[in-house]
Amino acid sequence: MLSWARPLLLAAMRDQAAAAAGDGGGVRRLRLLRQSAGAGSGPGPRPGVGDWNEVLRETVNILQSGSVVAVPTDTIYGIACLAQNSEAIQRIYEIKGRNTDKPLAISVGNVEDIYKYCKVTVPDQVLSDLLPGPVTLVFKRSDGLNRDLNPFTDLVGVRIPEHAFMQKLAQLCGEPLALTSANVSSRASTLTPEEFKNIWPFLGLVVDDGPVGDMMSPECRLGSTVVNLATPGKYSIIRPGCAFTATVDILQKKHGLSL
C-alpha cells in the first residue's frame, strides 16, 4: 500500500454555518476533529466515539436523500453523491458547470468493492499496492454500475482515498459514491471549505476537515494520479497527478506492466 497517512479522525462536532447568503446560504457544516499527535492507534474511529459516528450517519442520510455533499479526501476537497442516483449525478454537473461529456469517478470503501463495478484486469496485489491512496484506477465498467453515470464511455475511474472518513462513508452507504473536485469547472482545486464557499448554497452538507495537504505546495492541488488499466498487461497515465512517480514504480518496476 502507498503510504500517505492522514491524521486519524476520532471525534466530530456540529458547526451550523451562518444563514446569511454571503456565508454559505445556511448550508450545514460538520467539522471533523483531529487526534492529537502520538495519541492512540488504528485506522479509524474508536468504538464509542458517538460524535464521529453521528457525522457519518448524517452524511449518509443527506446522500440517500439525493443531495450532493462536500467531503475531504487524501488529495483535495471533493463533492459527492450516490453513484446509483441519476438525478444526483446530474446535480453535480449543474453545480460545477461541468460539461456532461466529462466523466465522474467513483469512490468505494474496500478493494473488494472494485470488482462489483469494474472489470479488473490486474492481479489483486496491484490494487492492494495502490489503494487506498491518491490514485484513480480506470477499468471497463461492469453492468452493476448505473448507466447514467458516464453513459458516453464503457470506462470508469475508481478511487479509495486514504482517508478514514471517506472509506467508512462509502461502506455505510453500501454503494459507490460519484466523486469529483469541489470547485467550479476550470477553476483551481480546493484545499479548504472556504475556497469553494461559492457552491455551498447548492450542497446538502459540507464536511470540514480543515486544510488538506500543504497549501504552499503547487503539487497539492494536482489531485489524484489517474491511470488506465483497462488493457491487460498495460497501463497509460491519463493525469500525472500528485503520485505519478510512486504509481509508475509500482506498476512498471514491481508488477511489470508496460506502456
Order of alpha helices (4+ residues) and beta strands (2+ residues): beta-beta-alpha-beta-beta-alpha-beta-alpha-beta-alpha-beta-beta-alpha-beta-beta-beta-beta-alpha
